[in-house]
Amino acid sequence: MFNDCIIMAGGSGTRLWPASNTWTPKQFLPLPSGGGQGSFFNAAVERAMAVIDRKGDGRVIIIAGQFHAANIVKACEKYSDDEKRRMVLIPEPEAKNTAAAIACAINFIDWISGVERKVLVLTSDHLISPLDRFLVDAAAAEAFAQADRLAIFGIVPRGPGTGYGYIEAGQVVSRTAEEPHVYKVLSFREKPTREKAEEFLLEGNFFWNSGMFAFSSKFMLSEFHRHAEDIIRPFEKLRAPDERSFKTERGLRILWEWLDMGEAYREVPSISFDYAIAEKCSDTVMVRAGFDWLDVGSWDEYAALLDSSGEHKAEVYQTGSKNCFVDSDIPVALIGVDDLIIAVRSRTNSGPGSVLISKKGKTQHVREIVEQIKAQHRTELL
């Protein structure tokens, strides 16, 4: 069991625009598996609750942008009083990537605990199943975290994917019938070209980087001091939070008044945890994931998952059309069109609605549309 679980719930999720936007990013969208389970974020909380020590003082620390605090409070309403007592939300004043988020959370853990803690870092916008298998792999990562090593979860590639970073695995350091294979990490690789991804696939020892990590708190503080002093230093200048720093909304504790937090985030550089720490740490191992993992990275993937759930509903009228997917909050009529993905959001929190119309198989180009919108300074559309 882990003492603490950090859920990184930031990010804007523009790959699923316009359903995913500044106010409701991907992690708060409905889970495609159906069954009324809630959002991607809710699934991450359930994983976190399953891996922490609930007989002791196990905690779930959620770190996300201030804009998303209301989404998180609403998503956490479904949890019991005991579960919410174990949770705390740390709102970030601005987005500074994953290294800053993890450094901030680790300092918080160290200040309120003062002792060594085993920590698991989870993403909030991926599909992971089954839970039982995830727990087996998490237990393997915990053993290495306890031994002052950084453990990362590697995903067996399903093809020459170019949208993921890769982990190059070396020799096996742990392999038994009861636990997953664990390998020494030789290197981390950038998102590759198609040609390079095909080479990785043929070599057989390259895995997709899941973005989830396990470590001990004191070990990771020392790694930040060794490799990324400019990231950890701004947070160590903060005063330890006291009870006056917190407020409670619908049973969820929120660290709203952490003195000089804004200044720390202005000072800290924006860089990923992979670049700042993981690629430089000499004691990194990779747990070969036995669970199913999916980063829903395009409307083609999300539409297929929503369709397969059998619970997706949109008000659609059509004639002479076939093989189209519609996700809309207003009625949509189709005439004589085929193989389209249509996403409509007529209402946003503070801006105009938006419509995406794409041929199936082309939705990976949404990011290019988002860049055009940014170039035109129409950020209210995002």
NORLINRA-V197908 format. One record per backbone hydrogen bond with DSSP energy under -0.5 kcal/mol. NH is the residue of the N-H (numbers start at 0). CO is the residue of the C=O. Records with the same first field share a line. If there is no record, write none. Layout:
NH=CO  CO
This chain:
1=50
2=117
3=117
4=58
5=119
6=4  60
7=5  121
8=6  62
15=12
16=13
18=15
19=15
20=18  23
21=381
27=24
28=25
30=37
33=30
36=33
39=28
40=26
42=38
43=39
44=40
45=41
46=42
47=43
48=44
49=45
50=46  47
51=47
52=1
53=51
57=52
58=2
59=85
60=4  58
61=59  87
62=6
63=89
65=91
67=64
68=65
71=67
72=68
73=69
74=70
75=71
76=73
77=74
78=75
83=79
84=80
85=81  82
86=83
87=59
88=252
89=61
90=88
91=63
98=270
99=95  270
100=96
101=97
102=98
103=99
104=100
105=101
106=102
107=103
108=104
109=105
110=106
111=107
112=108
113=109
118=116  214
119=3
120=212
121=5  119
123=7
126=293
127=125
128=291
133=129
134=130
135=131
136=132
137=133
138=134
139=135
140=136
141=137
142=138
143=139
144=140
145=141
146=142
147=144
148=143
149=282
150=148  213
151=284
152=211
153=151  286
154=207
156=205
160=158
165=188
166=206
167=186
168=166  204
169=183
172=181
173=181
175=178
178=175
181=173
182=285
183=170
184=283
185=167  183
186=167
188=165
191=163
196=192
197=193
198=194
199=195
200=196
201=197
202=198
203=199
205=199
206=166
207=154
208=164
209=152  207
212=120
213=150
214=118
216=116
219=215
220=216
221=217
222=218
223=219
224=220
225=221
226=222
227=223
230=227
231=227
232=228
234=231
235=231
236=232
237=234
244=241
245=242
246=253
248=251
251=248
252=83  86
253=246
254=88
255=244  253
256=244
258=256
260=257
263=259
264=260
265=261
266=262
267=263
270=95  268
275=271
276=272
277=272
278=273
279=276
280=276
284=149
285=182
286=151
287=180  285
288=153  286
291=128
293=126
295=293
296=294
301=297
302=298
303=299
304=300
305=301
306=302
307=303
308=304
309=305  306
310=305
311=305
315=313
316=331
318=333
321=336
324=339
326=341
328=343
331=314
333=316
335=318
338=321
340=357
341=324
342=355
343=326
344=353
347=350
353=344
355=342
357=340
359=338
361=358
364=361
365=362
366=363
367=364
368=364
369=365
370=366
371=367
372=368
373=369
374=370
375=371
376=373
377=372
380=377
381=378
